[in-house]
Amino acid sequence: MEALKHPDYKAEDKKLKEVKKWVIHEKATVEKQEDSLKEEIKKIRKEVLHLQDERLIAKQQLHQFAERNLKNLKFAEESPYFGRVDFQEKNREEIEKIYIGKFGLHDQREDMPVVVDWRAPVADIYYSGHSKEVGFKAPAGEIKGEMHLKRRYEIVGGSLSAIYDEKTSENIIEDSLKGKGEFLIGALNKTTSGRLKEIVATIQDQQNKIIRSDSLRPLVVQGVAGSGKTTIALHRMAYLIYNNRKNLHTANYMVIAPNKLFLDYISAILPELGVDNVRQTTFEDWAMGILGRKVKLTKSQDKLNLLASKENIKKEVIATASKLKGSLLFRRVIDTHIRRLEAGLMPIEGLSYNGIPLLEHTTIREVFLTSNLHLSLEERIKKMKTYLKARLKKDKKDIKDQVDARYQKKILKAKAYKDQQEIIRLYDERDRIFDEIISSIPQLVDNYLQQVTKFSAIDFYKDLIKEKDELAKAFRDKMRDGLFDEVWQHIFHEIEGGILEAEDLTPLAYLHIKLIDFKERHKYNHIVVDEVQDFDEFRLSLLREIAINDSFTFVGDISQGIYGYRGINSWERTMERVFKDKNYHYHLLTTSYRSTIEIVELSNKVIKKCKGLDPLMAEPVFRHGEVPSLVKVGDQAEMAEKIAERIEELKDIGYATMAIICKNLEETKRAYGYLENLLEDVKLLTDDEDTFINGIVVIPSYLSKGLEFDGVFLWNVDEDHYTDDPMDVKLLYVGITRALHRLYLYYLGKPSRLLDI
Ligand SMILES: Nc1ncnc2c1ncn2[C@@H]1O[C@H](COP(=O)(O)OP(=O)(O)OP(=O)(O)O)[C@@H](O)[C@H]1O
């Protein structure tokens, strides 16, 4: 309701003014602190010799903290909070009025919270409290009590513009359709700014549960398009970091997203939520980071375009080769090979000095095969070096015995001949040899281990692929007759020809970790993976190697799994196989917050036609719009003209972001060719793009995944482009579900049967 009309307006306005006054005062204090810290840092810099100076680092950290604090206070000046709950703890008299905002504000002098951070334990009741009886988990245990009021605010430019209460009767507080709906629909009706945004004020109950789930086991979210998966995953990251903030300097966090364009599209959320220093990357870039070099890959999109084309007769071979490389069985084959390499790695001779045995081969081998198994082979060899040097030094007595034994016969013989001179010479020689051995232990060990063959991940991988029989043993009977030979030929020729594809990166990164180098610093406290339905099982199992406590948030939608040749078809099966014996959280999100009822209904009808998929139907939030229009045109030039006209109309009513979505890259380029002459500000978005561009874009369907636009124009949805092939159905589904408010579909000849509804 409009704020002025609310019965508590005066009190709320007074409260807001008080909080703002506090914020302004606090801001001035922090500004001063920040200035003086800057000066101090300057001064220390002149005095110290290196940048690692402890005093300098401490001041820099304080300065960073002040800067962040200042940023939050600036935000709070405009909008310090968005909600309030009145909470009475069990067996207590007083009712606390708790104001909840994007950033917690704390009065240090009074030691009192001014505004509670949305991630704080008590804020849980704001999101999930539906009845009067509420509770939340605090570090000291569960706290129970009664909620007397739940209120939401719209504060624009520092003034109250609307207040929504969720109190419907004296005893029951529920999300009455109106209270919650109005506030949420208000948020959803806005046109998009072109980037994904934070939603702390309108997080819904189930989304809240996901965000606050414990992080000690993997969490999977299967959600329909537009259900907030990406948004929630990033809020969960912010939540976990906030609750682990004491360890911020040692903790590592990572977000893995499908491509650079998408990363750019989501890049603002975490900093908006006050979280910096989270690594946001693609799987490919992360894997190349592990390998320590850039690897030239063929693009997955090329393969997708190839598989989407009708002509290619090698489709089955290409798809099966990818499946093979992404399977856990392939990982097992690799493991067997690593074990074989490991078993024969230590030299077959023991350690000796001019024929004097110092340590037996069997002992060395046993130690090597049983210690430091969590490290890579190369690191284990380094450890072996240290171990052998220490052990030989410790075994001085045994070495002495060996040397003595070697000289004993000779000395006895000299004694029998009473050859005094020879006896002395032998004793001298014996002692000298012993001293020589002891002083040359480091060199001896170095030389000994120098015999160990050097290996590289890529050479190992190439050798492995050559082992046709080995691979056949594992895979032949899993394929139709004759297919394995074709698949192997294909893989072998690609590798020999130096062609690597995305699916090769997993085995290569895995091999690098197992063979060469795996430092603890590569480990992460939490990893978010978006669009995880396109990951294969080997890739997921590889990520397990780098996640502490299997702390993952996996979000995806099987209905959008367009890389069907490698992706996930059943969460249950994949989780059971990759995370054997490990419990995991599973959540299903079916509400689409993105699109109008009419658009969601169309998308449901389309995805229902996907053979072999049992998709969940999306439920729209109560928000009507125009019915999507299906428009017939005479040729592509006319299609472009009609789209351009419509775009101008939509611009006039305030829609800012629009996309012309085409089925594949080739078509996207063609459509752009027509449109660039008709629209001044249209941009082409292809796989090579790193930066998401706002405004009007022409983009292939696979690349539009995860993005959203006020208006969407689907280019050429005729019966040839979108057949009943599952990949076509999914691509059409992806295209339709990108639209927030308006959707237009154009075709030549006959429309796709998928739209026959
Ligand atoms: N609780 C919410 N309040 C307001 N907006 C929301 C809420 N949840 C989701 N949204 C909005 O819905 C839209 C879709 O969110 P998001 O992109 O995270 O969904 P998704 O499930 O990842 O979609 P896709 O499967 O298409 O990638 C975004 O505009 C987001 O801001």
The ligand as a MOL file (V3000), in Angstrom:
LIG
                    3D

  0  0  0     0  0            999 V3000
M  V30 BEGIN CTAB
M  V30 COUNTS 31 33 0 0 0
M  V30 BEGIN ATOM
M  V30 1 N 12.2460 -14.3280 -5.2730 0
M  V30 2 C 12.3680 -13.5600 -6.3330 0
M  V30 3 N 12.0310 -12.2830 -6.3110 0
M  V30 4 C 12.1500 -11.4930 -7.4040 0
M  V30 5 N 12.6520 -11.9140 -8.5530 0
M  V30 6 C 13.0180 -13.1950 -8.6420 0
M  V30 7 C 12.9090 -14.0880 -7.5430 0
M  V30 8 N 13.3860 -15.2730 -7.9090 0
M  V30 9 C 13.7730 -15.1340 -9.1890 0
M  V30 10 N 13.5470 -13.8890 -9.6210 0
M  V30 11 C 13.8270 -13.3390 -10.9470 0
M  V30 12 O 13.4990 -14.3160 -11.9160 0
M  V30 13 C 14.3690 -14.2090 -13.0170 0
M  V30 14 C 14.9730 -15.5470 -13.3160 0
M  V30 15 O 15.9870 -15.8220 -12.3820 0
M  V30 16 P 17.2430 -16.7120 -12.7600 0
M  V30 17 O 17.8520 -16.2320 -14.0100 0
M  V30 18 O 18.0700 -16.8220 -11.5540 0
M  V30 19 O 16.4760 -18.0780 -13.0400 0
M  V30 20 P 17.0620 -19.4620 -13.5630 0
M  V30 21 O 16.2460 -20.5200 -12.9110 0
M  V30 22 O 18.5200 -19.5150 -13.3610 0
M  V30 23 O 16.6850 -19.3620 -15.0790 0
M  V30 24 P 17.2790 -20.2090 -16.3160 0
M  V30 25 O 16.9840 -21.6440 -16.0640 0
M  V30 26 O 16.5170 -19.6910 -17.4680 0
M  V30 27 O 18.7310 -19.9250 -16.3810 0
M  V30 28 C 15.3870 -13.1230 -12.6600 0
M  V30 29 O 14.9690 -11.9210 -13.2320 0
M  V30 30 C 15.2950 -13.0350 -11.1580 0
M  V30 31 O 15.6310 -11.7550 -10.6920 0
M  V30 END ATOM
M  V30 BEGIN BOND
M  V30 1 1 1 2
M  V30 2 1 2 3
M  V30 3 2 2 7
M  V30 4 2 3 4
M  V30 5 1 4 5
M  V30 6 2 5 6
M  V30 7 1 6 7
M  V30 8 1 6 10
M  V30 9 1 7 8
M  V30 10 2 8 9
M  V30 11 1 9 10
M  V30 12 1 10 11
M  V30 13 1 11 12
M  V30 14 1 11 30
M  V30 15 1 12 13
M  V30 16 1 13 14
M  V30 17 1 13 28
M  V30 18 1 14 15
M  V30 19 1 15 16
M  V30 20 2 16 17
M  V30 21 1 16 18
M  V30 22 1 16 19
M  V30 23 1 19 20
M  V30 24 2 20 21
M  V30 25 1 20 22
M  V30 26 1 20 23
M  V30 27 1 23 24
M  V30 28 2 24 25
M  V30 29 1 24 26
M  V30 30 1 24 27
M  V30 31 1 28 29
M  V30 32 1 28 30
M  V30 33 1 30 31
M  V30 END BOND
M  V30 END CTAB
M  END
